[in-house]
Structures are given as structure tokens and as C-alpha cells.
Amino acid sequence: MSDRDDKPTSLDTALAAQIHAARIRGAYSIETLSALARVDPKAITDLENGAPIVDTGGRDRVMDVLGLRSDGHRSPSRPGGLHPAGL
């Protein structure tokens, strides 16, 4: 494995910023988001820090809870990407 594989890519960094911003907008704690998405709290921290994504299913569940699609766009099923309490 090269050093390049260990560093966050610009896509990982952009995704990390989107996930963090959406979590803050939705007022989710890391613990609450991890419970809703059924992932370990460390997975949330890793995603927000731009760490390489190991569990794409977990990432997708986190993004679903936040109203984001895995390609980085807001989900069409939730107008404005609002969480259920905001509807």
C-alpha cells in the first residue's frame, strides 16, 4: 500500500465537510447519528475527518439519515434535506 492510499482524497475531504455541516444543521450528536445510522460512533468521526471510507454501506446509511445521497446531492425524498423533525 502506498502513502497515497492512506491520505484523504479531495473527494473524501469534500464529503467530510458535507457530512459534518449536515450533522450540525440537523443538531445531531455523533452518538445520536451513529445510533440512527446503525454505525459505530468512530465511523462518524472518521467520515467527518475525511478518512478513507471502508464501510460504504455505513456511509450510505449516515448520508440517508442526514438527507444526503452518497453522490453528495441532497435527497429528493426530503425537500431541502431536512430531517423529519424539521418537516
CNS distance restraints for C-alpha pairs under 8 A (distance, minus, plus):
assign (resid   1 and name CA) (resid   5 and name CA) 6.55 0.50 0.50
assign (resid   2 and name CA) (resid   6 and name CA) 7.18 0.50 0.50
assign (resid   3 and name CA) (resid   7 and name CA) 6.80 0.50 0.50
assign (resid   6 and name CA) (resid  52 and name CA) 7.24 0.50 0.50
assign (resid   7 and name CA) (resid  51 and name CA) 7.52 0.50 0.50
assign (resid   7 and name CA) (resid  52 and name CA) 7.50 0.50 0.50
assign (resid   8 and name CA) (resid  12 and name CA) 5.65 0.50 0.50
assign (resid   8 and name CA) (resid  13 and name CA) 6.39 0.50 0.50
assign (resid   8 and name CA) (resid  50 and name CA) 5.58 0.50 0.50
assign (resid   8 and name CA) (resid  51 and name CA) 5.62 0.50 0.50
assign (resid   8 and name CA) (resid  52 and name CA) 5.95 0.50 0.50
assign (resid   9 and name CA) (resid  13 and name CA) 6.22 0.50 0.50
assign (resid   9 and name CA) (resid  50 and name CA) 7.76 0.50 0.50
assign (resid   9 and name CA) (resid  52 and name CA) 7.90 0.50 0.50
assign (resid  10 and name CA) (resid  14 and name CA) 6.08 0.50 0.50
assign (resid  11 and name CA) (resid  15 and name CA) 6.02 0.50 0.50
assign (resid  12 and name CA) (resid  16 and name CA) 5.97 0.50 0.50
assign (resid  12 and name CA) (resid  47 and name CA) 7.92 0.50 0.50
assign (resid  12 and name CA) (resid  50 and name CA) 4.88 0.50 0.50
assign (resid  12 and name CA) (resid  51 and name CA) 6.89 0.50 0.50
assign (resid  12 and name CA) (resid  52 and name CA) 6.78 0.50 0.50
assign (resid  12 and name CA) (resid  53 and name CA) 7.91 0.50 0.50
assign (resid  13 and name CA) (resid  17 and name CA) 6.34 0.50 0.50
assign (resid  13 and name CA) (resid  49 and name CA) 7.42 0.50 0.50
assign (resid  13 and name CA) (resid  50 and name CA) 4.80 0.50 0.50
assign (resid  14 and name CA) (resid  18 and name CA) 6.36 0.50 0.50
assign (resid  14 and name CA) (resid  50 and name CA) 7.89 0.50 0.50
assign (resid  15 and name CA) (resid  19 and name CA) 6.12 0.50 0.50
assign (resid  15 and name CA) (resid  47 and name CA) 7.78 0.50 0.50
assign (resid  15 and name CA) (resid  48 and name CA) 7.85 0.50 0.50
assign (resid  15 and name CA) (resid  50 and name CA) 7.21 0.50 0.50
assign (resid  15 and name CA) (resid  72 and name CA) 6.76 0.50 0.50
assign (resid  16 and name CA) (resid  20 and name CA) 6.09 0.50 0.50
assign (resid  16 and name CA) (resid  47 and name CA) 5.51 0.50 0.50
assign (resid  16 and name CA) (resid  48 and name CA) 4.28 0.50 0.50
assign (resid  16 and name CA) (resid  49 and name CA) 6.00 0.50 0.50
assign (resid  16 and name CA) (resid  50 and name CA) 5.00 0.50 0.50
assign (resid  17 and name CA) (resid  21 and name CA) 6.04 0.50 0.50
assign (resid  17 and name CA) (resid  48 and name CA) 6.55 0.50 0.50
assign (resid  18 and name CA) (resid  22 and name CA) 6.04 0.50 0.50
assign (resid  18 and name CA) (resid  72 and name CA) 7.53 0.50 0.50
assign (resid  19 and name CA) (resid  23 and name CA) 6.09 0.50 0.50
assign (resid  19 and name CA) (resid  47 and name CA) 7.41 0.50 0.50
assign (resid  19 and name CA) (resid  48 and name CA) 6.28 0.50 0.50
assign (resid  19 and name CA) (resid  63 and name CA) 7.12 0.50 0.50
assign (resid  19 and name CA) (resid  66 and name CA) 7.54 0.50 0.50
assign (resid  20 and name CA) (resid  24 and name CA) 6.25 0.50 0.50
assign (resid  20 and name CA) (resid  48 and name CA) 5.53 0.50 0.50
assign (resid  21 and name CA) (resid  25 and name CA) 6.10 0.50 0.50
assign (resid  22 and name CA) (resid  26 and name CA) 6.07 0.50 0.50
assign (resid  22 and name CA) (resid  66 and name CA) 6.05 0.50 0.50
assign (resid  23 and name CA) (resid  27 and name CA) 6.07 0.50 0.50
assign (resid  23 and name CA) (resid  28 and name CA) 5.37 0.50 0.50
assign (resid  23 and name CA) (resid  29 and name CA) 7.49 0.50 0.50
assign (resid  23 and name CA) (resid  33 and name CA) 7.79 0.50 0.50
assign (resid  23 and name CA) (resid  66 and name CA) 6.53 0.50 0.50
assign (resid  24 and name CA) (resid  28 and name CA) 6.29 0.50 0.50
assign (resid  26 and name CA) (resid  66 and name CA) 7.36 0.50 0.50
assign (resid  26 and name CA) (resid  82 and name CA) 7.41 0.50 0.50
assign (resid  26 and name CA) (resid  83 and name CA) 6.46 0.50 0.50
assign (resid  28 and name CA) (resid  32 and name CA) 5.97 0.50 0.50
assign (resid  28 and name CA) (resid  33 and name CA) 5.81 0.50 0.50
assign (resid  29 and name CA) (resid  33 and name CA) 6.13 0.50 0.50
assign (resid  30 and name CA) (resid  34 and name CA) 6.01 0.50 0.50
assign (resid  30 and name CA) (resid  41 and name CA) 6.08 0.50 0.50
assign (resid  30 and name CA) (resid  44 and name CA) 6.48 0.50 0.50
assign (resid  30 and name CA) (resid  45 and name CA) 7.56 0.50 0.50
assign (resid  31 and name CA) (resid  35 and name CA) 6.21 0.50 0.50
assign (resid  31 and name CA) (resid  41 and name CA) 5.85 0.50 0.50
assign (resid  32 and name CA) (resid  36 and name CA) 6.21 0.50 0.50
assign (resid  33 and name CA) (resid  37 and name CA) 6.01 0.50 0.50
assign (resid  33 and name CA) (resid  41 and name CA) 7.97 0.50 0.50
assign (resid  33 and name CA) (resid  44 and name CA) 7.81 0.50 0.50
assign (resid  33 and name CA) (resid  62 and name CA) 7.15 0.50 0.50
assign (resid  33 and name CA) (resid  65 and name CA) 7.51 0.50 0.50
assign (resid  34 and name CA) (resid  38 and name CA) 5.63 0.50 0.50
assign (resid  34 and name CA) (resid  39 and name CA) 4.95 0.50 0.50
assign (resid  34 and name CA) (resid  40 and name CA) 5.84 0.50 0.50
assign (resid  34 and name CA) (resid  41 and name CA) 5.19 0.50 0.50
assign (resid  34 and name CA) (resid  43 and name CA) 7.84 0.50 0.50
assign (resid  34 and name CA) (resid  44 and name CA) 6.66 0.50 0.50
assign (resid  34 and name CA) (resid  62 and name CA) 7.46 0.50 0.50
assign (resid  35 and name CA) (resid  39 and name CA) 6.54 0.50 0.50
assign (resid  35 and name CA) (resid  40 and name CA) 7.82 0.50 0.50
assign (resid  36 and name CA) (resid  62 and name CA) 7.96 0.50 0.50
assign (resid  36 and name CA) (resid  65 and name CA) 6.97 0.50 0.50
assign (resid  37 and name CA) (resid  58 and name CA) 7.09 0.50 0.50
assign (resid  37 and name CA) (resid  61 and name CA) 5.11 0.50 0.50
assign (resid  37 and name CA) (resid  62 and name CA) 5.09 0.50 0.50
assign (resid  37 and name CA) (resid  64 and name CA) 7.97 0.50 0.50
assign (resid  37 and name CA) (resid  65 and name CA) 6.37 0.50 0.50
assign (resid  38 and name CA) (resid  58 and name CA) 7.43 0.50 0.50
assign (resid  38 and name CA) (resid  61 and name CA) 7.59 0.50 0.50
assign (resid  39 and name CA) (resid  43 and name CA) 6.45 0.50 0.50
assign (resid  39 and name CA) (resid  44 and name CA) 7.73 0.50 0.50
assign (resid  39 and name CA) (resid  58 and name CA) 6.01 0.50 0.50
assign (resid  39 and name CA) (resid  62 and name CA) 7.94 0.50 0.50
assign (resid  40 and name CA) (resid  44 and name CA) 7.24 0.50 0.50
assign (resid  41 and name CA) (resid  45 and name CA) 6.60 0.50 0.50
assign (resid  42 and name CA) (resid  46 and name CA) 6.00 0.50 0.50
assign (resid  43 and name CA) (resid  47 and name CA) 6.07 0.50 0.50
assign (resid  43 and name CA) (resid  58 and name CA) 7.87 0.50 0.50
assign (resid  44 and name CA) (resid  48 and name CA) 6.18 0.50 0.50
assign (resid  44 and name CA) (resid  62 and name CA) 7.81 0.50 0.50
assign (resid  45 and name CA) (resid  49 and name CA) 6.13 0.50 0.50
assign (resid  46 and name CA) (resid  50 and name CA) 6.28 0.50 0.50
assign (resid  46 and name CA) (resid  51 and name CA) 5.15 0.50 0.50
assign (resid  46 and name CA) (resid  52 and name CA) 7.92 0.50 0.50
assign (resid  47 and name CA) (resid  51 and name CA) 5.85 0.50 0.50
assign (resid  47 and name CA) (resid  52 and name CA) 7.81 0.50 0.50
assign (resid  47 and name CA) (resid  53 and name CA) 7.16 0.50 0.50
assign (resid  47 and name CA) (resid  59 and name CA) 7.61 0.50 0.50
assign (resid  53 and name CA) (resid  59 and name CA) 7.51 0.50 0.50
assign (resid  55 and name CA) (resid  59 and name CA) 6.35 0.50 0.50
assign (resid  56 and name CA) (resid  60 and name CA) 6.06 0.50 0.50
assign (resid  57 and name CA) (resid  61 and name CA) 6.25 0.50 0.50
assign (resid  58 and name CA) (resid  62 and name CA) 6.22 0.50 0.50
assign (resid  59 and name CA) (resid  63 and name CA) 6.19 0.50 0.50
assign (resid  59 and name CA) (resid  70 and name CA) 7.54 0.50 0.50
assign (resid  60 and name CA) (resid  64 and name CA) 6.05 0.50 0.50
assign (resid  60 and name CA) (resid  69 and name CA) 7.24 0.50 0.50
assign (resid  60 and name CA) (resid  70 and name CA) 5.66 0.50 0.50
assign (resid  61 and name CA) (resid  65 and name CA) 6.26 0.50 0.50
assign (resid  62 and name CA) (resid  66 and name CA) 6.33 0.50 0.50
assign (resid  63 and name CA) (resid  67 and name CA) 6.05 0.50 0.50
assign (resid  63 and name CA) (resid  68 and name CA) 4.75 0.50 0.50
assign (resid  63 and name CA) (resid  69 and name CA) 5.86 0.50 0.50
assign (resid  63 and name CA) (resid  70 and name CA) 6.30 0.50 0.50
assign (resid  64 and name CA) (resid  68 and name CA) 5.60 0.50 0.50
assign (resid  64 and name CA) (resid  69 and name CA) 6.29 0.50 0.50
assign (resid  64 and name CA) (resid  75 and name CA) 7.76 0.50 0.50
assign (resid  65 and name CA) (resid  83 and name CA) 7.47 0.50 0.50
assign (resid  66 and name CA) (resid  81 and name CA) 7.12 0.50 0.50
assign (resid  66 and name CA) (resid  82 and name CA) 7.77 0.50 0.50
assign (resid  66 and name CA) (resid  83 and name CA) 6.68 0.50 0.50
assign (resid  67 and name CA) (resid  74 and name CA) 5.99 0.50 0.50
assign (resid  67 and name CA) (resid  75 and name CA) 5.38 0.50 0.50
assign (resid  67 and name CA) (resid  78 and name CA) 6.37 0.50 0.50
assign (resid  67 and name CA) (resid  81 and name CA) 4.59 0.50 0.50
assign (resid  67 and name CA) (resid  82 and name CA) 6.50 0.50 0.50
assign (resid  67 and name CA) (resid  83 and name CA) 6.68 0.50 0.50
assign (resid  68 and name CA) (resid  72 and name CA) 6.23 0.50 0.50
assign (resid  68 and name CA) (resid  73 and name CA) 5.75 0.50 0.50
assign (resid  68 and name CA) (resid  74 and name CA) 4.46 0.50 0.50
assign (resid  68 and name CA) (resid  75 and name CA) 5.18 0.50 0.50
assign (resid  68 and name CA) (resid  81 and name CA) 6.64 0.50 0.50
assign (resid  69 and name CA) (resid  73 and name CA) 5.37 0.50 0.50
assign (resid  69 and name CA) (resid  74 and name CA) 5.82 0.50 0.50
assign (resid  69 and name CA) (resid  75 and name CA) 5.46 0.50 0.50
assign (resid  74 and name CA) (resid  78 and name CA) 7.78 0.50 0.50
assign (resid  74 and name CA) (resid  80 and name CA) 7.01 0.50 0.50
assign (resid  74 and name CA) (resid  81 and name CA) 5.54 0.50 0.50
assign (resid  75 and name CA) (resid  79 and name CA) 7.29 0.50 0.50
assign (resid  75 and name CA) (resid  81 and name CA) 6.17 0.50 0.50
assign (resid  76 and name CA) (resid  81 and name CA) 7.89 0.50 0.50
assign (resid  78 and name CA) (resid  82 and name CA) 6.10 0.50 0.50
assign (resid  78 and name CA) (resid  83 and name CA) 7.58 0.50 0.50
assign (resid  82 and name CA) (resid  86 and name CA) 5.65 0.50 0.50
assign (resid  82 and name CA) (resid  87 and name CA) 6.61 0.50 0.50
assign (resid  83 and name CA) (resid  87 and name CA) 6.94 0.50 0.50
